[in-house]
Amino acid sequence: MSINWGFIGAGLVAGKALAPAVESARNANLYAVASRDKSKAAALGPEIAYDNYDALINDPKVDAVYISLPNNLHKPLAIKALKAGKHVLCEKPLAMSYIEAQEMFDVAKENNLLLVEAIWFRWHPRTIKALQVITAGEIGEALKVDATFTFQNSTFSNYRFDPLQGGGALLDLGPYPLHLLAALAGVEQPISLVDVQQNMSDSGVDLTTTVKGVCGDKLAFNFHLSFEQDPKQEISITGSNGQLNFGMNDAFTNWKAASSMKVNGSTDDFAALDPYQLMVEAVSDSIAGIKSWLPSADESLFVMSALDQIRTGER
């Protein structure tokens, strides 16, 4: 069974990553794309291009909608699509707040449809293996997570620099390490903040956020996120009896390139692949009734709650 996908938004991620992923997927078809610039929608090669979002949402041939738009538009368009009977794969962060995300999941549940956050690195075999290694106790009990995700973002006209559209390094980059934290600690564990440091832009978004805290009783975390520093992506998970590391500056965004991780000094290599394709296939399988792993609503809500807590500095 092939799932007909409709994309809302024809930007960089949709064009560079998701469209090829759908085309390569064994169970998906890029049926429609909607963009305010119809030529951009058509350039992704769908069967039909629209110049408005409602037309795509109301197209009866669309089974699932992928939303790749500024963060403030996630909730209204996801809810509109869910009420129209479409499953939804929505870019991270899922919403602007925990309350918004909860409203979205409530609508999904009411309509018996999937709402999935497109946190694509969670489908990467390296991430999956890392979690299996930790569950198996190969580094002992996980005690600390250090994560860095920085790059220089100079596209100042982009929504990422507009607070009303959900801009800022925390909302853009924070979901990555926070989803990892949820997978390690479990979504039932509360977060206690120890320190939050931010450098704010003139427009009112955080250009850099550094946050230290504890999840549950023991798992400490230290996350460094920035739009204004040299590119760096690293993950280090320290256990009671060892350490696991992702290096090579691809800890969160490895795409179509070989990768590796170190466990207690030994290197484990992974072949190049497309985790976007794995994500599309998993969601499409789930829509077709074939059991496949997806991030749970509780995991996405854990992440949104943590983002809210960090933004307010609530200890």
Buried (B, 14 or more C-beta within 10 A) or exposed (E): EEBBBBBBBBBEBBBEBBBBBBBEBEBBBBBBBBBEEBEBBBBBBBEBBBBEBBBBBBBEEBBBBBBBBBBBBBBEBBBBBBBBBBBBBBBBBBBBBBEBBBBBBBBBEEBEBBBBBBBBBBBBEBBBBBBEBBEEEBBBEBBBBBBBBBBEBEEEEBBBBBBEBBBBBBBBBBBBBBBBBBBBBBBEBEBBBEEBEBEEBEBEBBBBBBBBBBBBEEBBBBBBBBBBBEEEBBBBBBBEEBBBBBBBBBBBBBBEEEBBBBBBEEEBEBEEBBBBBBBBBBBBBBBEEEEBEBBBBEBBBBBBBBBBBBBEEEE
